[in-house]
Amino acid sequence: MSHYPYLAGIIKADDVRQKGSGSYAADYISWAKTMQLINEHAPGWLPEMGDLGFAPDQTAYVNVRFHHAESGKTTPWFPQSVMDNRNKPVPAEKISARDITDTHRRGICSAAACFFSLGYELWAREEILQVEAVTEPPHPVPRPAQTPQSVNPAPTPTPTPAPTPASTAQVREDLESELIELLTNKMPKGETLKYLDDKSKQWKLVKGGSRVQQMNIDQLQICIDELRNRKDS
């Protein structure tokens, strides 16, 4: 039995907010809502902030974990990078108290997803849809009655397993980060939205949401290859 509460599936559409716009739009649940759900469904589990850690390049991270007030149980420490509003690490000499408190609140949400599975859907939503499309339907399919010819059927090849949600999620995260960095560094000001608008029309993406998040893995890779080969203006 797990030592930690399992809180997957309790978030609702009304709990989700969106920040940013265009290619930087992202769904999230506020730290206050995250704590309200923990207080309701897993009372006694409280967040705790550890020391500020530093990476070799002198950017920083905040360690966050949960502990249970009555039992004394704790989760492992979860490191959360101190980042700016574009998810870029903040140099140590520029870190403010506001950066630390904001990172602590982000860490609460990330650690809750890691240890309690609370809000994990925000990271895994697309991967869940992809996996469901290739797995068996939820209800068993009736098998045809055996005939003398089908008593010993020839063995069928074992299909290659589909990527797990975790590995696919990591691939998506890496591709999205690389694409956003290329859009920022390779595209002149004012051309980024036009480029994404053109891709939206080409691939029939939904207008108004994050075009980067709507792209599938192949489409993300196409954009990355195009921008890698683009000559700097």
Secondary structure as UniProt FT lines:
FT   TURN            8..9
FT   HELIX           13..15
FT   STRAND          17..19
FT   HELIX           22..24
FT   STRAND          26..28
FT   HELIX           31..41
FT   TURN            43..44
FT   STRAND          45..54
FT   TURN            56..57
FT   STRAND          59..68
FT   TURN            69..71
FT   STRAND          78..81
FT   TURN            85..86
FT   HELIX           92..94
FT   HELIX           97..116
FT   TURN            118..120
FT   HELIX           121..134
FT   HELIX           148..150
FT   HELIX           165..186
FT   TURN            189..191
FT   HELIX           192..203
FT   TURN            207..208
FT   HELIX           211..214
FT   HELIX           217..228
//
